[in-house]
Structures are given as C-alpha cells and as structure tokens.
Amino acid sequence: MKFVLSAEQRMFGDTLRDLLAEAETPKTIRAWAAGDTGPGRALWSAVAEAGVFAVAVPEDSGGAGPLPVELCVAAEELGRAAAPGPYVETLAAADLLDGSPWLPRIAEGEAIVSLAVPHALDADAADLVLTVDGADCEPGEPVTSLDPARRLFRVPSAGSPGFTDLGALLCAAQQIGLGRALLDVSVAYAKTRRQFGRPIGEYQAVKHHLATALVELEFARPLVYGAALSHGTPDFARDVSAAKVAASEASYATAKTALQVHGAIGYTDEYDPSLWIRKARTLYSAWGTVPEHRARVIAAL
C-alpha cells in the first residue's frame, strides 16, 4: 500500500524544513549540549509559530488537533534537522494532559515538557516533567548520554521503564528524517571524496551500501505513516511497534553506513554529520528498545 501525503501536509513539511534549514541547527545543537539553551529556545518559538505544537493539542484547548499524520510530518523534519530539545516528549505529553491548563501553553510553544521514559530528556530546561502516566515528578541527577545534546536525568518516581505509543511513533518519524539527512550527506560526500583517482561514489561497493540504506528507509517510512493513520484504533499499539522497529533499524544502519563512507572524519566533533550519527545511536533504544517493540508485534499476531 502506498501512503501519499496531501498537498497541505506536504506544504507543512516543506515549510518546516525550510525554517529548520535556515536556523543552522548544528550551532544550536552544540550550544544546547554545552548548557546554553538560548538558541534552542529561539528555535522552539519559531517551530511553534509554524504550528507544530498546535497540531498536538485539541481544538477546545487552543490547538488544531490532534492530527497524528501532521505530527509525524513535523517529527520527521525535526529529525532531519536533529533539532535539540524534548520536541517528541512535549508533543506526546499533550496526549496525556487531557483538559489541563498546560495545553494552551504547549500549543503556543510557551511550555517545554519532558517525559520520564524512564529518564527525563532535558529536564533542566523543561517547564514540566511528567511520568508516562501523566503524573508530575521531580528530576534527579544527570545521566551520561552518548549524545551530549540529549541530556538525560534520573527520575526516581518514574518506576519501571515505559513509553507512550504516540511518543514511540513520533520518535520513529524522527528517526526517518535523521536517516534521510545522513544518507543525503553521505551521497554528497561520496561524490567528492576521491580514492585511487576516482570519487568513491563510483565504486560499486559504496553504491550498494548507500542503496541498501535508501531501501531500508523507504520501506520503514510507510509503516510510520500507516501507524499514524491507525491512531485511535485497536491496532495502533501494534502498528507503532512495527514502525519503531523498522525505523530504528533503518536509521541506525544508515548511520553506520554514513560513518563508513566518511571514514575517520565522521568521528570528529567539529564535523556536523557526527551530531546526527550520535543522535541515531541514542534514538535506536529510545522510546522502547527494538526487542521490546518486536515482542509487542509478535504478541499482537
């Protein structure tokens, strides 16, 4: 089955992509990782003006949603730009805060919300920290993260690890965008990096790795949007888990391919794609691990 976005949905995504491209997110990512949230909050406000948070909030609370397909479009573009901050957490929290006075603030981009899944992302920058059952909680000590721009905090009251289905779906959409960004930059690099007098992109082995990454991402993307369409049905949890497994494996495999294509430069802090590679690894196990989601799919068969 082929899932095609409407003209309005494509325009929404294109507008957000242009906004994020102009924002020069690598500078914002590095500032966020260093504890300077000023540029990240400015980007947050710009994303809010584009209507991203409004599509997560019901109309009776000042929003325009919830619109799960539009949320996936937004999450995909946020992943493509590797935008720092708890975007997925805030969007997923809107689904937990039914009738809460926080909802209008989320819709306007005035509130940053973190969720403990089980660690709370960027809890020190959040206005509200919640457990996955919607209860308020207090963050504890910071936890070391493979991605410095994903600052994690312990939440003693979070209990056993958990996640929300909407959050897992938006994380999967984020991974698709992240993977496409890494694939695009790898293809561009393969056209310019030369070995033995030829661009490495002319060698069949490199072409095969890049083509495989593209196929895996293209097969995962319909699962993400198919799950968005099943929102509110009994199949939603199963479809979300299938999407998360496919998106996790595709984006992580693309990150490994990107590292192989770039060579040692892909490890360096100064090289922008390294920010995307780190994020791909951390999102692989965020919002439920691949074995957890695979087990949910099997149980639903």
Buried (B, 14 or more C-beta within 10 A) or exposed (E): EEEEBEEEBEEBBEEBBEBBEEBEBBEBBBBBBEEEBEBBBEBBEBBBEBBBBBBBBBEEBBBBBBBBBBBBBBBBBBBBBBBBBBBBBBBBBBBBBEEBEBBBBBBBBBBBBBBBBBBBBBBEBBEBBBBBEBEEBEBBEEEEBEBBBBBBBBBEBBBEEBBBBBBBBBBBBBBBBBBBBBBEBBBEBBEEBEEEEEBBBEBEEBBEBBEBBBEBBEEBBBBBBBBBBBBEEEBBBBBBBBBBBBBBBBBBBBBBBBBBBBEEEBEEEEBBBBBBBBBBBBBBBBBBBBEBBBEBBEEEE
